[in-house]
Amino acid sequence: MRRKICTIGNSQGVSLPEAVLEKLHLAVGSDVEVSLDEEHGRIVIEPARPATAYPEGVDAEFVTQVNEFIVQYRPALKKLAE
């Protein structure tokens, strides 16, 4: 389904159809993860997973930074893994 990017305050956004939100059990105020799939030129929006306990010495901010690094450098990491 086609949607237009609109201005929301000082940002831009896309409205999500109610049927999609209902199917994923999301509502106003739900947390979602937004990432970029550079390989396929896609923006990915998915329900946020519940917070989990991390091993001693690992905090949520560190995990967020690692996840952002992985998203940003996924193509390079895939090539290194080969």
N, C-alpha and C positions, 0 to 999 in steps of 0.2 A: 504494500500500500504506500502510496506517495504522500509525503508530508513536506511542509515548508519550514525552513529555519526561520524563527522569529526572534525579536528582541525581548529579553526578559530582564528588566533593570539595566545593568551595565554589561550583561552577558547575552549570549544567544542560546536558544534551546529549541527543542522539538516537542510538540505535544504527543502524548501516547494515547492511542485509542482505548476506551474503557474496556472493550472485549479482551484486549491483550493484557491489560492490567489484571482483570478478573481471572484470566486463565493462569497467570503466574502468581496469583494471590498477593498482588501489590496494591497499595492505595497511597493517597497523599501522605507524605511523611515516611514512607518505606525507604530503606537504604538500598542503593543499587551500586554496582561497580561499573565504571565506564572505562573501556580500554580501546586501543587502536590496533587493529589487525592490519599492519602495513603490507604484509605479503598479499592480502586479498583486497586492500583498499576499503576496509570496513570499519565502522564504529560499532563496538559491541557493548550493549547494555544488558546486564544480567543481575538478578537478585543477589544482594550481598549475603555472603555466608555468615552464620553466627560467629561471633568472636570465639577464638579457642585459646586455651592456655598454652603459652609458649615455654620452652625449656628455660631454666634459670639463666639469667644473663641476656636473654633475647626479649626485647620489648616490641610492642606493636609498631612503633615508629620505624624500627629497623626492618621489620617484615614488610612494611609499606614501601620503604626505599628499595629493598631487594625486588619486590614485585614490579615496581615502576621501572627499574633497571632491566628486568627480564622483558617487559613489554617493549621498551624502547629498543633493545638490542637483540630481540628474538631472532631475526634473520642471521645475524652474525654468530649468535650462539649455536644455531642449528648447523651452520657451516663448520664451526669448530668441532661440534660433536661428530660430524662425519669423519 
